Amino acid sequence: MGGEGGLTPLGGLEETAGYKGYGLGMLVEILCAVLSGARRVGPGVQPWTVPRATGPNDFGHCFVVLDPARLGGGMGGGLGFEDRLAAYLATMRALPGSVQVPGDPEKAHEAEAAAHGVALHPNVAAAVKALALRWSVALPKSFDGIDATMAPQNMYVRKDELHTQRVDPRST
């Protein structure tokens, strides 16, 4: 063996070790259902539907807490966990194809909201305005053009415009 090769991602063909997802799925079920004492596991788990006539779900849960400081802080060339993790995430993000790691889309959304305000679906914006009028709560100026039954395509509310001062709804 020439020392070449590498790990393959989860999923895909058995020839490329794609079956690993099945084992990881079983591990999750063993920790969450079997270990916790849930009565229904594997194919015995009820479908996630509203009418569950066969009884309660009896789901189990498992929470694992790891303290990286107790897992050999001297490993990794003297770097601590945070440094090794930062280096790993930087490597993943530098891969071709705009690779993101968990949390990246959420951070981008948070930055977008901080810069432009919270994006509201038109129906939500209209409902917020209707409730504010009903309870005599002042609305940001960005709500001025919203009809309580119809809203623009996208509505942004700036953080600095939010307040709870009461106003007379007849003055709106």
ABEGO torsion letter per residue (X at the ends): XAGBEBBBBBEEBAAAGAAAAAAAAAAAAAAAAAAAGBABBEAABBBBBABBAAEBAGBBBBBBBBBAAAAGAABGGGBBAAAAAAAAAAAAAABBGGBBBBGAAAAAAAAAAAAAEBBBBAAAAAAAAAAAAAAGBBBBAAAAABBAABBBABBBBBAAABBABBBBAAAX
